[in-house]
Structure formats: C-alpha cells, structure tokens
C-alpha cells in the first residue's frame, strides 16, 4: 500500500522574470532536515522530496495559488500511486517569485522491492504555467531497520523542525522501528534501542547512551512502532546522533546516524 501527502512552506526569495521552474530538488531527512544520503528506502519508510517553485506568481498582497499532483510508477511504467492536482494557497508577505515546497511518499510496510519513479507537477493558477520533476528511488527488500526519521519542536509531532538550530533550542528526534521479529510465545518484539550523541571528533558526549527496550504493547497488526528522544541544543558545534536498534528475537542490528548542526545563540 502506498500513500502520499504534499505540503508546502513559504519563505522569502529573490525576484526572477523567468517561466515556472522546479529547482533545487533534493531528498531530505524528514520535512525540514538535511540532505538524505541516498534514494534507497525500506518498506515502511517515508521519502521526502524538497524543491523550490521558481517563477511562481505572488500577487501584491502576498497571495500564492498553485496546484501540485503526484504520480509514482514502477520500473515497467505501471502506475502504483496517483494524487490528483491539489490546490494549495499560501501567504508570502515577503513576496519575490520563489517558494520552497515539498512532497512525500510513504512506502507501505509490505511493498515489494523494486525501482520506482515519482513525478511531481506544479501549476501556477494565475497563468496556468506548469513544471514537472521526476525523482527516481529504490525500495529495498523488507528488513529490520529504522525508518521515518524526522525532527520536531514538540513531542506531539505537530511542528516540524530542521536538523539544525541555535543554542537554547530543543528538538525531538522521532523515528519508527520496522521489520522486527516477534517472539513465538509472547507475539511481541524484543527490541533494544540506544541513543547517543557524538561530537565533531566522533566521540560520545555521554559515557553511556540513553537506552530503551520495547517488549510489550505492540499490537499484532502493527508493522512498526514509534520512538523519540529529546535533543537539547546547549552548545554550538557539529554533532551527530547515533541510533542503534537491536532485534533480540531476530538477532539483527541496525544503526542510523543523524547529522545535527548547532549555531551560537544570536
């Protein structure tokens, strides 16, 4: 099963007198995070595609109106997901003619592996000009892993946050464990999770990582479970967060490294 949702955020931009273009396309870690290292996803993961809509019309009062559609096809060109054009209205009081936007595709937990392409089309409703991008990605074989890594300003996961910030801010690192093996007797997973911050010399900032263990409360129909850890940005520098998950039933280990940059307080 596939599902998708396109969302957009508005920032300032310089004025340009060209036609509508989609530029600065990139895969990101979460909605506002840094660049994703590759275009490979496990079943259950979320592929975030960020880009700029360049040359879009922003009226004198800062109103922006455009549509975005999305289509995913497999290696044979067969459509596996389609999202019809969805009208999006934004308020950009700083004006200019460029806004950042993003779309994401959620890969079903039982999705077969293969090569896929995501086609995104944006249409400026003020003049009907359109632009299209095609992003290729690979779905890997179903396996134990950490997916859906995203950062938020709140534990309720309502306010997305970048993987950078200023001293004094706090972000919540959110992720999902998938592909675990269940104990044949209890029908529950036994997954141990470690969370450790590393400095720019790749040295741990704590003598022992934060630890969590999940061995109950996971419904039989659940293909994954969510976990999160807070990260208080108390000093500037370049850091990374290492998340290690160990499946004790399936005897498998998966690690994920999340780069984090902290700037001095303004």
Rosetta blueprint (number, residue, H / E / L):
1 X L
2 X E
3 X E
4 X E
5 X E
6 X E
7 X E
8 X E
9 X L
10 X L
11 X L
12 X L
13 X L
14 X L
15 X L
16 X L
17 X L
18 X L
19 X L
20 X L
21 X E
22 X E
23 X E
24 X E
25 X E
26 X E
27 X E
28 X E
29 X L
30 X L
31 X L
32 X L
33 X L
34 X L
35 X E
36 X L
37 X L
38 X L
39 X L
40 X E
41 X E
42 X L
43 X L
44 X L
45 X L
46 X E
47 X E
48 X E
49 X E
50 X E
51 X E
52 X E
53 X E
54 X E
55 X L
56 X L
57 X L
58 X L
59 X L
60 X L
61 X L
62 X L
63 X E
64 X E
65 X E
66 X E
67 X E
68 X E
69 X E
70 X E
71 X E
72 X E
73 X E
74 X E
75 X L
76 X L
77 X L
78 X L
79 X E
80 X E
81 X E
82 X E
83 X E
84 X E
85 X E
86 X E
87 X E
88 X E
89 X E
90 X E
91 X E
92 X L
93 X L
94 X L
95 X L
96 X L
97 X L
98 X E
99 X E
100 X E
101 X E
102 X E
103 X E
104 X E
105 X E
106 X E
107 X E
108 X L
109 X L
110 X L
111 X L
112 X L
113 X L
114 X E
115 X E
116 X E
117 X E
118 X E
119 X E
120 X E
121 X E
122 X E
123 X E
124 X E
125 X L
126 X L
127 X L
128 X L
129 X L
130 X E
131 X E
132 X E
133 X E
134 X E
135 X E
136 X E
137 X E
138 X E
139 X E
140 X L
141 X L
142 X L
143 X L
144 X L
145 X E
146 X E
147 X E
148 X E
149 X E
150 X E
151 X E
152 X E
153 X L
154 X L
155 X L
156 X L
157 X L
158 X L
159 X L
160 X E
161 X L
162 X L
163 X L
164 X E
165 X E
166 X E
167 X L
168 X L
169 X L
170 X E
171 X E
172 X E
173 X E
174 X E
175 X E
176 X E
177 X E
178 X E
179 X L
180 X L
181 X L
182 X E
183 X L
184 X L
185 X L
186 X L
187 X L
188 X L
189 X E
190 X L
191 X E
192 X E
193 X E
194 X E
195 X E
196 X E
197 X E
198 X E
199 X L
200 X L
201 X L
202 X L
203 X L
204 X E
205 X L
206 X L
207 X L
208 X L
209 X L
210 X E
211 X E
212 X E
213 X E
214 X E
215 X L
216 X L
217 X L
218 X L
219 X L
220 X L
221 X L
222 X L
223 X L
224 X E
225 X E
226 X E
227 X E
228 X E
229 X E
230 X E
231 X E
232 X E
233 X L
234 X L
235 X L
236 X L
237 X E
238 X E
239 X E
240 X E
241 X E
242 X E
243 X E
244 X E
245 X E
246 X E
247 X E
248 X L
249 X L
250 X L
251 X L
252 X E
253 X E
254 X E
255 X E
256 X E
257 X E
258 X E
259 X E
260 X E
261 X E
262 X E
263 X E
264 X L
265 X L
266 X L
